[in-house]
Amino acid sequence: MNTPALRPVEAPHYDTFENALDPSLAARLLALVEAERHRLGSLLNLHEPAFYTGFHGAAGRTAIATSGDRVVGFALLGFGDAIYPAYRPRLEGLGVPLARMAVLSGCLIDPAWRGLGVGRELTAMLVAHADALGLGYVVVTTHAENHSSWRLLCSLGFESLGQVALPDSGEPRILMGRRSLRKVAHG
């Protein structure tokens, strides 16, 4: 198995991290989403296709792992308004304005590539990007039963903020957060 090439959306430079996905790359990313939707059905909380291609510009960033022409994993980072309103009361006491927060809104790895560090690398890339942008806090939700995700997030400095319910389904999730390693001016 080849090691996937980890890269920002269009080029290895951070300034292109914010660009929209080109149609070919977007189609390959969506093929992974559809394969997982078909494989897992309702067990996975998958969104409509437009959700996965909207993390660019002022809305967020996308990190993608590829092997040859195939997308083998991706992670999404949304800014401020991408944080579900239902989660915001839990975040208000952290001392970081919502505008200075980001949310990891999705990380999906091809089953053949799981356990090989792809999710760790993608997540670490986006956390580092949030730090570089001066964002003060990154949040994410995970299933309580998803022990590998829990271990990964804890190893990257995330801590549990308690249980929350998904806005659409009411399914329970663990809300986790990580303060930026950089000194961030609030305001």
LUMDRENDO-638894 format. One record per residue: residue number from 1; z, x, y of N, C-alpha, C in turn. Coordinates in Angstrom, 1 decimal. Example, Ala and Ser with C-alpha at 12.3 -4.5 7.8 and 13.67 -1.06 7.14 Angstrom:
! residues 2
+-----+--------+--------+--------+--------+--------+--------+--------+--------+--------+
:   n :    n_z :    n_x :    n_y :   ca_z :   ca_x :   ca_y :    c_z :    c_x :    c_y :
+-----+--------+--------+--------+--------+--------+--------+--------+--------+--------+
:   1 :    7.8 :   13.2 :   -5.7 :    7.8 :   12.3 :   -4.5 :    7.8 :   13.2 :   -3.3 :
:   2 :    7.1 :   12.8 :   -2.2 :    7.1 :   13.7 :   -1.1 :    7.9 :   12.9 :    0.0 :
+-----+--------+--------+--------+--------+--------+--------+--------+--------+--------+
***
This chain:
! residues 187
+-----+--------+--------+--------+--------+--------+--------+--------+--------+--------+
:   n :    n_z :    n_x :    n_y :   ca_z :   ca_x :   ca_y :    c_z :    c_x :    c_y :
+-----+--------+--------+--------+--------+--------+--------+--------+--------+--------+
:   1 :    0.0 :    0.9 :   -1.2 :    0.0 :    0.0 :    0.0 :    0.0 :    0.9 :    1.2 :
:   2 :   -0.9 :    0.6 :    2.2 :   -0.9 :    1.4 :    3.4 :    0.2 :    1.0 :    4.3 :
:   3 :    0.7 :    2.0 :    5.1 :    1.7 :    1.7 :    6.1 :    1.0 :    0.9 :    7.3 :
:   4 :    1.5 :   -0.2 :    7.8 :    0.8 :   -0.9 :    8.8 :    0.9 :   -0.2 :   10.1 :
:   5 :   -0.2 :   -0.3 :   10.9 :   -0.2 :    0.3 :   12.3 :    0.5 :   -0.7 :   13.2 :
:   6 :    1.6 :   -0.3 :   13.8 :    2.3 :   -1.1 :   14.7 :    1.8 :   -0.8 :   16.1 :
:   7 :    1.4 :   -1.9 :   16.8 :    0.9 :   -1.7 :   18.2 :    1.1 :   -2.9 :   19.0 :
:   8 :    1.1 :   -2.7 :   20.3 :    1.1 :   -3.9 :   21.2 :   -0.2 :   -4.6 :   21.0 :
:   9 :   -0.3 :   -5.8 :   21.7 :   -1.4 :   -6.7 :   21.5 :   -2.8 :   -6.0 :   21.5 :
:  10 :   -3.2 :   -5.3 :   22.6 :   -4.5 :   -4.9 :   22.6 :   -4.7 :   -3.4 :   22.6 :
:  11 :   -3.7 :   -2.6 :   23.0 :   -3.8 :   -1.2 :   23.1 :   -2.4 :   -0.6 :   23.0 :
:  12 :   -2.2 :    0.7 :   22.7 :   -0.9 :    1.3 :   22.5 :   -0.2 :    1.5 :   23.9 :
:  13 :   -0.6 :    0.9 :   24.9 :    0.0 :    1.1 :   26.2 :    0.8 :   -0.1 :   26.6 :
:  14 :    2.0 :    0.1 :   27.2 :    2.9 :   -1.1 :   27.5 :    2.2 :   -2.0 :   28.5 :
:  15 :    1.4 :   -1.5 :   29.4 :    0.8 :   -2.4 :   30.4 :   -0.1 :   -3.4 :   29.8 :
:  16 :   -0.6 :   -3.2 :   28.6 :   -1.5 :   -4.2 :   27.9 :   -0.7 :   -5.1 :   27.0 :
:  17 :    0.6 :   -4.8 :   26.9 :    1.5 :   -5.7 :   26.0 :    1.5 :   -7.1 :   26.5 :
:  18 :    1.3 :   -7.3 :   27.8 :    1.4 :   -8.6 :   28.4 :    0.0 :   -9.4 :   28.4 :
:  19 :   -1.0 :   -8.8 :   27.9 :   -2.3 :   -9.5 :   27.9 :   -2.4 :  -10.5 :   26.8 :
:  20 :   -3.2 :  -11.5 :   27.0 :   -3.5 :  -12.5 :   26.0 :   -4.1 :  -11.9 :   24.8 :
:  21 :   -3.9 :  -12.4 :   23.6 :   -4.6 :  -11.9 :   22.4 :   -6.1 :  -12.2 :   22.5 :
:  22 :   -6.8 :  -11.2 :   22.0 :   -8.3 :  -11.5 :   21.9 :   -8.5 :  -12.5 :   20.8 :
:  23 :   -9.6 :  -13.2 :   20.8 :   -9.8 :  -14.3 :   19.8 :   -9.7 :  -13.9 :   18.4 :
:  24 :  -10.2 :  -12.7 :   18.0 :  -10.2 :  -12.2 :   16.7 :   -8.8 :  -11.9 :   16.2 :
:  25 :   -8.0 :  -11.3 :   17.0 :   -6.6 :  -11.0 :   16.7 :   -5.8 :  -12.2 :   16.6 :
:  26 :   -6.0 :  -13.2 :   17.5 :   -5.3 :  -14.4 :   17.5 :   -5.6 :  -15.2 :   16.2 :
:  27 :   -6.8 :  -15.2 :   15.7 :   -7.2 :  -15.9 :   14.5 :   -6.5 :  -15.2 :   13.3 :
:  28 :   -6.4 :  -13.9 :   13.3 :   -5.8 :  -13.2 :   12.2 :   -4.3 :  -13.5 :   12.2 :
:  29 :   -3.7 :  -13.6 :   13.4 :   -2.2 :  -13.9 :   13.4 :   -2.0 :  -15.3 :   12.9 :
:  30 :   -2.9 :  -16.2 :   13.4 :   -2.7 :  -17.6 :   12.9 :   -3.0 :  -17.8 :   11.4 :
:  31 :   -3.8 :  -16.9 :   10.9 :   -4.1 :  -17.0 :    9.4 :   -2.8 :  -16.7 :    8.7 :
:  32 :   -2.0 :  -15.8 :    9.2 :   -0.7 :  -15.5 :    8.5 :    0.3 :  -16.7 :    8.7 :
:  33 :    0.3 :  -17.3 :    9.8 :    1.1 :  -18.5 :   10.0 :    0.7 :  -19.6 :    9.1 :
:  34 :   -0.6 :  -19.8 :    8.9 :   -1.0 :  -20.9 :    8.1 :   -0.8 :  -20.6 :    6.6 :
:  35 :   -0.9 :  -19.3 :    6.2 :   -0.6 :  -18.9 :    4.8 :    0.9 :  -19.2 :    4.5 :
:  36 :    1.8 :  -18.9 :    5.5 :    3.2 :  -19.2 :    5.3 :    3.5 :  -20.7 :    5.3 :
:  37 :    2.8 :  -21.4 :    6.2 :    3.0 :  -22.9 :    6.2 :    2.6 :  -23.5 :    4.9 :
:  38 :    1.5 :  -23.0 :    4.3 :    1.0 :  -23.5 :    3.0 :    2.0 :  -23.2 :    1.9 :
:  39 :    2.5 :  -21.9 :    1.9 :    3.3 :  -21.4 :    0.9 :    4.7 :  -22.0 :    0.9 :
:  40 :    5.3 :  -22.2 :    2.1 :    6.7 :  -22.7 :    2.2 :    6.9 :  -24.1 :    2.7 :
:  41 :    5.8 :  -24.7 :    3.3 :    5.9 :  -26.1 :    3.7 :    7.0 :  -26.3 :    4.7 :
:  42 :    7.8 :  -27.3 :    4.5 :    8.9 :  -27.6 :    5.4 :   10.1 :  -26.7 :    5.4 :
:  43 :   10.1 :  -25.7 :    4.5 :   11.2 :  -24.8 :    4.4 :   11.2 :  -23.8 :    5.6 :
:  44 :   10.1 :  -23.7 :    6.3 :   10.0 :  -22.8 :    7.4 :    9.7 :  -23.6 :    8.6 :
:  45 :   10.4 :  -23.3 :    9.7 :   10.2 :  -24.1 :   11.0 :    9.0 :  -23.5 :   11.7 :
:  46 :    7.8 :  -23.9 :   11.3 :    6.6 :  -23.3 :   12.0 :    6.1 :  -24.3 :   13.1 :
:  47 :    5.6 :  -23.7 :   14.2 :    5.1 :  -24.4 :   15.3 :    3.6 :  -24.6 :   15.2 :
:  48 :    3.1 :  -25.4 :   16.2 :    1.6 :  -25.5 :   16.3 :    1.0 :  -24.2 :   16.7 :
:  49 :   -0.3 :  -24.0 :   16.4 :   -0.9 :  -22.7 :   16.6 :   -0.8 :  -22.2 :   18.1 :
:  50 :   -1.0 :  -23.1 :   19.0 :   -0.9 :  -22.7 :   20.4 :    0.4 :  -22.0 :   20.8 :
:  51 :    1.5 :  -22.3 :   20.1 :    2.8 :  -21.7 :   20.4 :    2.7 :  -20.2 :   20.2 :
:  52 :    2.0 :  -19.7 :   19.1 :    2.0 :  -18.3 :   18.7 :    1.1 :  -17.5 :   19.6 :
:  53 :    0.2 :  -18.1 :   20.3 :   -0.7 :  -17.3 :   21.1 :   -0.3 :  -17.3 :   22.6 :
:  54 :    0.8 :  -18.0 :   22.9 :    1.2 :  -18.1 :   24.3 :    2.1 :  -17.1 :   24.9 :
:  55 :    2.5 :  -16.1 :   24.1 :    3.5 :  -15.1 :   24.6 :    2.8 :  -13.9 :   25.3 :
:  56 :    2.4 :  -14.2 :   26.5 :    1.8 :  -13.1 :   27.3 :    2.0 :  -13.4 :   28.8 :
:  57 :    1.8 :  -12.4 :   29.6 :    2.0 :  -12.6 :   31.1 :    3.4 :  -12.9 :   31.4 :
:  58 :    3.6 :  -13.9 :   32.3 :    5.0 :  -14.3 :   32.7 :    5.7 :  -15.0 :   31.6 :
:  59 :    5.1 :  -15.4 :   30.5 :    5.7 :  -16.2 :   29.4 :    6.4 :  -15.3 :   28.4 :
:  60 :    5.8 :  -14.0 :   28.2 :    6.4 :  -13.2 :   27.2 :    5.5 :  -12.1 :   26.7 :
:  61 :    5.8 :  -11.6 :   25.5 :    5.1 :  -10.5 :   24.9 :    4.9 :  -10.8 :   23.4 :
:  62 :    3.9 :  -10.1 :   22.8 :    3.7 :  -10.2 :   21.4 :    3.6 :   -8.8 :   20.8 :
:  63 :    4.2 :   -8.6 :   19.7 :    4.1 :   -7.3 :   19.0 :    3.5 :   -7.7 :   17.6 :
:  64 :    2.5 :   -6.9 :   17.2 :    1.8 :   -7.2 :   15.9 :    1.7 :   -6.0 :   15.1 :
:  65 :    1.9 :   -6.2 :   13.8 :    1.7 :   -5.1 :   12.8 :    0.4 :   -5.4 :   12.0 :
:  66 :   -0.5 :   -4.5 :   11.9 :   -1.7 :   -4.7 :   11.2 :   -1.9 :   -3.6 :   10.1 :
:  67 :   -2.7 :   -4.0 :    9.1 :   -3.1 :   -3.0 :    8.1 :   -4.6 :   -3.3 :    7.9 :
:  68 :   -5.4 :   -2.4 :    8.3 :   -6.8 :   -2.6 :    8.4 :   -7.1 :   -3.7 :    9.4 :
:  69 :   -7.9 :   -4.7 :    8.9 :   -8.2 :   -5.9 :    9.7 :   -7.2 :   -7.0 :    9.6 :
:  70 :   -6.2 :   -6.8 :    8.8 :   -5.2 :   -7.9 :    8.5 :   -3.9 :   -7.8 :    9.3 :
:  71 :   -3.5 :   -8.9 :    9.9 :   -2.2 :   -9.0 :   10.5 :   -1.2 :   -9.2 :    9.4 :
:  72 :   -0.2 :   -8.2 :    9.3 :    0.8 :   -8.3 :    8.3 :    2.2 :   -8.7 :    8.8 :
:  73 :    2.3 :   -8.8 :   10.1 :    3.5 :   -9.3 :   10.7 :    3.4 :   -9.4 :   12.2 :
:  74 :    4.2 :  -10.2 :   12.8 :    4.3 :  -10.3 :   14.3 :    5.6 :  -10.7 :   14.7 :
:  75 :    6.0 :  -10.4 :   16.0 :    7.2 :  -10.9 :   16.6 :    6.9 :  -11.3 :   18.0 :
:  76 :    7.6 :  -12.3 :   18.5 :    7.3 :  -12.9 :   19.8 :    8.6 :  -12.8 :   20.7 :
:  77 :    8.4 :  -12.4 :   21.9 :    9.5 :  -12.4 :   22.9 :    9.1 :  -13.3 :   24.1 :
:  78 :   10.0 :  -14.3 :   24.3 :    9.8 :  -15.2 :   25.4 :   10.8 :  -14.9 :   26.5 :
:  79 :   10.4 :  -15.2 :   27.8 :   11.3 :  -14.9 :   28.9 :   12.0 :  -16.2 :   29.3 :
:  80 :   13.1 :  -16.1 :   30.0 :   13.9 :  -17.2 :   30.6 :   13.7 :  -18.6 :   30.1 :
:  81 :   12.6 :  -19.2 :   30.6 :   12.4 :  -20.6 :   30.3 :   12.0 :  -20.9 :   28.9 :
:  82 :   11.7 :  -19.8 :   28.1 :   11.4 :  -20.0 :   26.7 :   12.7 :  -20.3 :   25.9 :
:  83 :   13.9 :  -20.1 :   26.5 :   15.1 :  -20.4 :   25.8 :   15.4 :  -21.9 :   25.8 :
:  84 :   15.5 :  -22.4 :   24.6 :   15.7 :  -23.9 :   24.5 :   16.9 :  -24.3 :   25.4 :
:  85 :   16.7 :  -25.4 :   26.1 :   17.8 :  -25.9 :   27.0 :   19.1 :  -26.2 :   26.2 :
:  86 :   19.0 :  -26.6 :   24.9 :   20.1 :  -26.9 :   24.1 :   21.0 :  -25.7 :   23.9 :
:  87 :   20.4 :  -24.5 :   24.0 :   21.2 :  -23.2 :   23.7 :   21.8 :  -22.7 :   25.0 :
:  88 :   21.4 :  -23.2 :   26.1 :   21.8 :  -22.6 :   27.4 :   23.3 :  -22.7 :   27.7 :
:  89 :   24.0 :  -23.8 :   27.3 :   25.4 :  -23.9 :   27.6 :   26.2 :  -22.7 :   26.9 :
:  90 :   25.7 :  -22.3 :   25.7 :   26.4 :  -21.2 :   25.0 :   26.2 :  -19.9 :   25.7 :
:  91 :   25.1 :  -19.8 :   26.5 :   24.7 :  -18.5 :   27.2 :   25.3 :  -18.4 :   28.6 :
:  92 :   25.7 :  -19.5 :   29.2 :   26.2 :  -19.5 :   30.6 :   27.4 :  -18.6 :   30.8 :
:  93 :   28.2 :  -18.4 :   29.9 :   29.4 :  -17.6 :   30.1 :   29.2 :  -16.1 :   29.9 :
:  94 :   28.0 :  -15.7 :   29.7 :   27.7 :  -14.3 :   29.4 :   27.6 :  -13.4 :   30.6 :
:  95 :   27.5 :  -14.0 :   31.8 :   27.4 :  -13.3 :   33.0 :   26.0 :  -12.7 :   33.3 :
:  96 :   25.0 :  -13.3 :   32.6 :   23.6 :  -12.8 :   32.9 :   22.8 :  -14.1 :   33.2 :
:  97 :   22.2 :  -14.1 :   34.4 :   21.3 :  -15.3 :   34.7 :   20.2 :  -15.5 :   33.7 :
:  98 :   19.9 :  -16.8 :   33.5 :   18.8 :  -17.1 :   32.6 :   17.5 :  -16.4 :   32.8 :
:  99 :   17.2 :  -16.2 :   34.1 :   16.0 :  -15.4 :   34.5 :   16.0 :  -14.0 :   34.0 :
: 100 :   17.2 :  -13.5 :   33.6 :   17.3 :  -12.1 :   33.2 :   17.5 :  -12.0 :   31.7 :
: 101 :   17.2 :  -13.1 :   31.0 :   17.3 :  -13.2 :   29.5 :   15.9 :  -13.3 :   28.9 :
: 102 :   15.9 :  -12.9 :   27.6 :   14.7 :  -13.1 :   26.8 :   15.1 :  -13.7 :   25.5 :
: 103 :   14.2 :  -14.3 :   24.7 :   14.5 :  -14.8 :   23.4 :   13.4 :  -14.3 :   22.4 :
: 104 :   13.9 :  -13.8 :   21.3 :   13.0 :  -13.5 :   20.2 :   12.7 :  -14.9 :   19.6 :
: 105 :   11.4 :  -15.3 :   19.8 :   11.1 :  -16.7 :   19.4 :   10.4 :  -16.8 :   18.0 :
: 106 :   10.2 :  -15.7 :   17.4 :    9.6 :  -15.7 :   16.1 :    9.3 :  -14.4 :   15.6 :
: 107 :    9.5 :  -14.2 :   14.3 :    9.1 :  -13.0 :   13.6 :    8.7 :  -13.4 :   12.2 :
: 108 :    7.5 :  -13.1 :   11.9 :    6.9 :  -13.5 :   10.6 :    6.2 :  -12.4 :   10.0 :
: 109 :    6.6 :  -12.0 :    8.7 :    6.1 :  -10.9 :    8.0 :    5.4 :  -11.4 :    6.7 :
: 110 :    4.2 :  -10.9 :    6.4 :    3.5 :  -11.2 :    5.2 :    4.5 :  -10.9 :    4.0 :
: 111 :    4.6 :  -11.8 :    3.0 :    5.6 :  -11.5 :    1.9 :    5.4 :  -10.2 :    1.2 :
: 112 :    4.1 :   -9.7 :    1.1 :    3.9 :   -8.4 :    0.5 :    4.4 :   -7.2 :    1.3 :
: 113 :    4.7 :   -7.5 :    2.6 :    5.2 :   -6.4 :    3.5 :    6.6 :   -6.5 :    3.8 :
: 114 :    7.3 :   -7.5 :    3.3 :    8.7 :   -7.7 :    3.6 :    9.5 :   -6.6 :    2.9 :
: 115 :   10.6 :   -6.2 :    3.5 :   11.5 :   -5.1 :    3.0 :   11.0 :   -3.7 :    3.2 :
: 116 :    9.9 :   -3.6 :    4.0 :    9.3 :   -2.3 :    4.2 :    9.6 :   -1.8 :    5.7 :
: 117 :   10.4 :   -2.5 :    6.4 :   10.7 :   -2.1 :    7.8 :    9.8 :   -2.6 :    8.8 :
: 118 :    8.8 :   -3.5 :    8.5 :    7.9 :   -4.0 :    9.5 :    8.6 :   -4.9 :   10.5 :
: 119 :    9.5 :   -5.8 :   10.0 :   10.2 :   -6.7 :   10.9 :   11.2 :   -5.9 :   11.8 :
: 120 :   11.8 :   -4.9 :   11.2 :   12.7 :   -4.1 :   12.0 :   11.9 :   -3.4 :   13.1 :
: 121 :   10.8 :   -2.8 :   12.8 :   10.0 :   -2.1 :   13.8 :    9.5 :   -3.1 :   14.9 :
: 122 :    9.0 :   -4.2 :   14.5 :    8.5 :   -5.2 :   15.5 :    9.6 :   -5.7 :   16.4 :
: 123 :   10.8 :   -6.0 :   15.8 :   11.9 :   -6.5 :   16.6 :   12.4 :   -5.4 :   17.5 :
: 124 :   12.6 :   -4.2 :   17.0 :   13.0 :   -3.1 :   17.8 :   12.1 :   -2.8 :   19.0 :
: 125 :   10.8 :   -2.9 :   18.7 :    9.8 :   -2.8 :   19.8 :   10.0 :   -3.8 :   20.9 :
: 126 :   10.2 :   -5.0 :   20.6 :   10.4 :   -6.1 :   21.6 :   11.7 :   -6.0 :   22.3 :
: 127 :   12.8 :   -5.6 :   21.6 :   14.1 :   -5.4 :   22.2 :   14.0 :   -4.2 :   23.2 :
: 128 :   13.3 :   -3.1 :   22.8 :   13.1 :   -2.0 :   23.7 :   12.3 :   -2.4 :   25.0 :
: 129 :   11.3 :   -3.3 :   24.7 :   10.5 :   -3.7 :   25.8 :   11.3 :   -4.6 :   26.8 :
: 130 :   12.2 :   -5.4 :   26.3 :   13.0 :   -6.2 :   27.1 :   14.0 :   -5.3 :   27.9 :
: 131 :   14.5 :   -4.3 :   27.3 :   15.3 :   -3.3 :   28.0 :   14.5 :   -2.7 :   29.1 :
: 132 :   13.3 :   -2.2 :   28.8 :   12.5 :   -1.5 :   29.8 :   12.1 :   -2.4 :   31.0 :
: 133 :   12.0 :   -3.8 :   30.8 :   11.8 :   -4.7 :   31.8 :   13.0 :   -5.0 :   32.7 :
: 134 :   14.2 :   -4.5 :   32.2 :   15.4 :   -4.7 :   32.9 :   16.0 :   -6.1 :   32.6 :
: 135 :   15.6 :   -6.7 :   31.5 :   16.3 :   -7.9 :   31.1 :   17.7 :   -7.7 :   30.6 :
: 136 :   18.6 :   -8.5 :   30.9 :   20.0 :   -8.2 :   30.6 :   20.5 :   -8.6 :   29.3 :
: 137 :   19.8 :   -9.5 :   28.6 :   20.3 :  -10.1 :   27.4 :   19.1 :  -10.6 :   26.6 :
: 138 :   19.1 :  -10.4 :   25.2 :   18.1 :  -11.0 :   24.3 :   18.9 :  -11.8 :   23.3 :
: 139 :   18.3 :  -13.0 :   23.1 :   18.9 :  -13.9 :   22.1 :   17.9 :  -14.3 :   21.0 :
: 140 :   18.4 :  -14.7 :   19.9 :   17.6 :  -15.1 :   18.8 :   18.4 :  -16.1 :   17.9 :
: 141 :   17.8 :  -16.9 :   17.1 :   18.5 :  -17.7 :   16.1 :   18.0 :  -17.3 :   14.8 :
: 142 :   18.8 :  -17.5 :   13.8 :   18.5 :  -17.3 :   12.4 :   19.2 :  -18.2 :   11.5 :
: 143 :   18.7 :  -18.4 :   10.3 :   19.4 :  -19.2 :    9.3 :   20.6 :  -18.5 :    8.9 :
: 144 :   21.7 :  -19.2 :    8.6 :   22.9 :  -18.5 :    8.1 :   22.7 :  -17.9 :    6.8 :
: 145 :   21.8 :  -18.5 :    6.0 :   21.5 :  -18.0 :    4.6 :   20.5 :  -16.8 :    4.6 :
: 146 :   19.9 :  -16.5 :    5.8 :   18.9 :  -15.4 :    5.8 :   19.7 :  -14.1 :    6.0 :
: 147 :   20.2 :  -13.6 :    4.9 :   21.1 :  -12.4 :    5.0 :   20.3 :  -11.2 :    5.5 :
: 148 :   19.1 :  -11.0 :    5.1 :   18.3 :   -9.8 :    5.5 :   18.1 :   -9.9 :    7.0 :
: 149 :   17.8 :  -11.0 :    7.6 :   17.6 :  -11.2 :    9.0 :   18.9 :  -10.9 :    9.7 :
: 150 :   20.0 :  -11.4 :    9.2 :   21.3 :  -11.2 :    9.8 :   21.6 :   -9.7 :    9.9 :
: 151 :   21.4 :   -9.0 :    8.7 :   21.7 :   -7.6 :    8.7 :   20.9 :   -6.8 :    9.7 :
: 152 :   19.6 :   -7.2 :    9.7 :   18.7 :   -6.5 :   10.6 :   19.1 :   -6.7 :   12.1 :
: 153 :   19.4 :   -7.9 :   12.5 :   19.8 :   -8.2 :   13.8 :   21.1 :   -7.5 :   14.2 :
: 154 :   22.1 :   -7.5 :   13.3 :   23.4 :   -6.8 :   13.5 :   23.1 :   -5.3 :   13.7 :
: 155 :   22.2 :   -4.7 :   12.9 :   22.0 :   -3.3 :   13.0 :   21.3 :   -2.9 :   14.3 :
: 156 :   20.7 :   -3.9 :   15.0 :   20.0 :   -3.6 :   16.3 :   21.0 :   -4.0 :   17.4 :
: 157 :   22.2 :   -4.3 :   17.1 :   23.2 :   -4.6 :   18.2 :   23.4 :   -6.0 :   18.5 :
: 158 :   22.8 :   -7.0 :   17.8 :   23.0 :   -8.4 :   18.0 :   24.4 :   -8.8 :   17.4 :
: 159 :   25.0 :   -9.8 :   18.1 :   26.3 :  -10.3 :   17.7 :   26.2 :  -11.9 :   17.6 :
: 160 :   26.9 :  -12.5 :   16.7 :   26.9 :  -13.9 :   16.6 :   27.5 :  -14.6 :   17.8 :
: 161 :   26.9 :  -15.6 :   18.4 :   27.4 :  -16.4 :   19.5 :   27.8 :  -17.8 :   19.0 :
: 162 :   27.7 :  -18.0 :   17.7 :   28.1 :  -19.3 :   17.1 :   26.9 :  -20.1 :   16.6 :
: 163 :   27.2 :  -21.2 :   16.0 :   26.2 :  -22.1 :   15.4 :   25.6 :  -23.0 :   16.5 :
: 164 :   24.3 :  -23.2 :   16.4 :   23.6 :  -24.2 :   17.3 :   22.7 :  -25.0 :   16.4 :
: 165 :   22.2 :  -26.1 :   16.9 :   21.2 :  -27.0 :   16.1 :   19.8 :  -26.8 :   16.7 :
: 166 :   18.8 :  -26.7 :   15.9 :   17.4 :  -26.7 :   16.4 :   17.2 :  -28.0 :   17.2 :
: 167 :   16.5 :  -27.9 :   18.3 :   16.3 :  -29.1 :   19.1 :   15.5 :  -30.2 :   18.4 :
: 168 :   14.5 :  -29.9 :   17.7 :   13.7 :  -30.9 :   17.1 :   14.2 :  -31.5 :   15.8 :
: 169 :   14.8 :  -30.7 :   14.9 :   15.2 :  -31.2 :   13.6 :   16.7 :  -31.3 :   13.5 :
: 170 :   17.5 :  -30.6 :   14.4 :   18.9 :  -30.7 :   14.2 :   19.5 :  -29.7 :   13.2 :
: 171 :   18.5 :  -28.9 :   12.5 :   19.0 :  -28.0 :   11.5 :   19.9 :  -26.9 :   12.1 :
: 172 :   20.9 :  -26.5 :   11.4 :   21.8 :  -25.5 :   12.0 :   21.2 :  -24.1 :   11.9 :
: 173 :   21.5 :  -23.3 :   13.0 :   21.1 :  -21.9 :   13.1 :   22.3 :  -21.2 :   13.7 :
: 174 :   22.2 :  -19.9 :   13.4 :   23.2 :  -19.0 :   14.1 :   22.5 :  -18.4 :   15.3 :
: 175 :   23.1 :  -18.6 :   16.5 :   22.6 :  -18.0 :   17.7 :   23.2 :  -16.6 :   17.8 :
: 176 :   22.4 :  -15.6 :   18.0 :   22.8 :  -14.2 :   18.2 :   22.3 :  -13.7 :   19.5 :
: 177 :   23.1 :  -12.7 :   20.0 :   22.7 :  -12.1 :   21.3 :   23.0 :  -10.6 :   21.3 :
: 178 :   22.2 :  -10.0 :   22.2 :   22.4 :   -8.5 :   22.4 :   22.2 :   -8.2 :   23.9 :
: 179 :   23.3 :   -7.6 :   24.4 :   23.2 :   -7.1 :   25.8 :   22.3 :   -5.9 :   25.9 :
: 180 :   21.6 :   -5.8 :   27.0 :   20.8 :   -4.6 :   27.3 :   21.6 :   -3.3 :   27.3 :
: 181 :   21.0 :   -2.3 :   26.8 :   21.7 :   -1.0 :   26.8 :   21.6 :   -0.3 :   28.1 :
: 182 :   20.7 :   -0.8 :   29.0 :   20.5 :   -0.3 :   30.3 :   21.4 :   -1.1 :   31.3 :
: 183 :   21.9 :   -0.4 :   32.3 :   22.6 :   -1.1 :   33.4 :   21.7 :   -1.9 :   34.1 :
: 184 :   21.9 :   -3.2 :   34.2 :   21.0 :   -4.2 :   34.8 :   21.7 :   -4.8 :   36.0 :
: 185 :   21.0 :   -4.8 :   37.1 :   21.5 :   -5.5 :   38.3 :   21.2 :   -7.0 :   38.1 :
: 186 :   22.2 :   -7.8 :   38.4 :   22.1 :   -9.3 :   38.2 :   21.6 :   -9.9 :   39.6 :
: 187 :   20.7 :  -10.8 :   39.5 :   20.3 :  -11.5 :   40.7 :   18.9 :  -11.9 :   40.7 :
+-----+--------+--------+--------+--------+--------+--------+--------+--------+--------+
***
